[in-house]
Amino acid sequence: MVLINIGVHKLESYKNNDGIFENSYFIHRPYLNYVIFSPNSTELFYDYFNAKGGVGKQIFTHHKQIGHSQAKIFNKYGAAVLLTNPTKQPHNNSYKCEYYGEDFSDKDIIYPWDRPKELHWFILTQKGKNFLITDEHLILKDGIWSPNPSLDYNDEKIKDIEEVLNHEIDYLLPRMHTGEFYLQKTSRSEREKQINHFIGQIK
């Protein structure tokens, strides 16, 4: 999946033990390219990364998403791991870890909420389009936004999810999906329908 002229490319869909695909993305920018949720098979993408000018940052929403590939990308490109979740992770000598808002910021990375306590989705602006990046709390099931049955959703999380409707979003970049995943532009009415369906499955 690639949006030509926007510079968004899905790198890998890795099927986990639950049969759910975990996605990783490359964002090609005029400066400081981003990898979001670094791929497991890192070496397969080195030629692609090199052709696009390397990797500037590796972005994650939680330190539990970090595996073995982050150190490889850090060692090859010097790309630090950037966490949007303020919860500190255990110290690791194999790569550099930064926290968004403390060590690094970018006008194109937008938080829908004021430093949420529970949910750490974010909006990335890329060439005039807004992409909502979600984590394990949302599974895109054949185009339907669905909650992850293995996670808890308290009132704080539900409130944060509802507030997605207050922001302009063009596309969803899900961390997790089942079935086929096609990037499709999302209107406000469609987004409202998806959010209401999502929350309705929780309550």
N, C-alpha and C positions, 0 to 999 in steps of 0.2 A: 504494500500500500504506500503510495507516494502522492502528495499533492504537488504537481509540477508548478513552478513559479511561486510556490509558498514555502517550499523547503522543509516539509514535514515528511519523514520517512519512517515507516514501521520496520524495525530491524529484525525482531525475532518474536515468535509466539511459542513459548515453551510450555508444554503440557505438564502440570504438576501432578502429584499423587492423587488428587481428587478429580482429575480429568478436566481441570479448568486451565485455559491458556493464560499465561502471564506474559504481557507484552512489554517490549522495550522500543524506544523511539530515538531517532536522531533529528535534531533541529539545526538546519543549516542557516547560519546567520552571517551578516557582514563582518561580525567580530565575535569571538568567543562562542563557538558551536557548543550546543548542549546535547548530552545523551541523557535521556530520562529513563530510569529503571534499566541500568546497564545489562546487556545480554549475557547469557551464560557462556555461549560459544564466542568469546570475545575475538579470538584470533581470526575468525572468518570474516570479520569486518574491517580489519586493519587497512586493506587496500582502499576500501570505500572511504574510511575516515581520512586517510592520507590525501586522497583525491579531492576531498572537501575542505582540507586545511586543518585536519586534526580535531581534537576534542578539547574544549575549554573547561567545562564543568560536568560532573555526573550528578544528576538531581534525583533525590529520593524523598518520599514523604515520611519515612520511618526507618530507623536504623535496623530493624528486623528484616528489611528487604535486602540488606547488603550481604553479598556472598563472597565468592573467591575472585570474581572477575574485576572487581573495583581496583584492587592492587595492581593488576596487569595494566589497566588503562592509565592509572596514575603513574606507574613506572615508565610507560612508553610516551605519554603525552604531558605528564605533569598536571593532569586534570584532577583537582580535589573533589572529594565527595561533598555535596552540598545538601544538607538536610533542611526541609521546611518544618519539621517537627522540632520544637525547642528542647525536647527531652534529651539529655546528654547520653551518648552511647559510651560503652566501655572503650578505653584508650586502645588504639591500634597503631603499631609502628609501621605497618606495611603501606599505609596511604594517609594522606592528609584529609582531615574532616573539618568542614566549616558549617556554620549555622546561619540560615538566611535571616537577615535583619540584624545580625550581630557582626559577622565576619564579611558578609557580602550582600549586596542588594542590586537590583536591576529594575529600571522603570517598566520593563516589559513583563515582569513577574508580579502578579496582583493577587493579594489575598482577598477572597470574598468576605472574610470576617476579620475582626480585630484580634489577631493572635488566638485562634480557637484553642480550647483546652483539649478537645477530644478528636476533632476532625482536621486533617491537614491537606485537603485538596487545595489546588491553586489554579489561577487562570494565567495562561501564557499568551501574550500578544505577539503575533508573528505576521509581519507584512500586512497589518491592518485587520487581521482576523483574530478572534479570541477563542482559545482552546481551553476547555475545562479538563484538567488532569486529575483523575480520581485514583483512589487506592483500593485496598482489599475490601473496603466497605461496600463497593458497588461492583456487581458482575453484569456485564452486558450479555444478556441471554437472547440470542437471535434478534438483536435490535431493541430489546426491552431492558430498561434500567431496573435491576433487581438487587435486593439486599443479600448480603452473604449470610446464610443461615448459621454459620459457625461463629459469628460475631454478635456482640450485644449492641443495642442502640438505645441509649438513654435519652432523656428529654433534651439535653444539651446538643447531642448529635443531630437529633431530628430537627431542632431549631436551625442549626447550621445548614442542614441540607435544604430546608425550606427557603432559606435566604439566597440560594442559588438563583431563584426567580428574580431577584432584584438586580441582576447583572446581565449585561449583554454577552451572550455566548454563541459562537457560530458552530463549533464542533466539539464533540466529546472525544477525548483520548483516554480510554479506560486502561487501567492496569490489568484488569482481568476480563475475559469473555469466554463464552461457549458458542458453538456453532460457527457460522460465518461472520466475519467482521468487515464491514464496509464503512469507510468514513463518509458520513452524510451530513449535510448542513442541517442544523436544527433550528427551527423557528421558535419564537417565544411560546406559541400555543402548543407546539409539540413538546417543548421542554416542560411546560406546566403539566401536560398530560403525563409525561414520564415521571416527574417528581411526585405527583399525586398517586400514581400507581405504585411507585417505590415505597412511599410512606404508608400507603394502604396495606402493603404486605407485612409491615412491621407491627402496626397497631392491631 
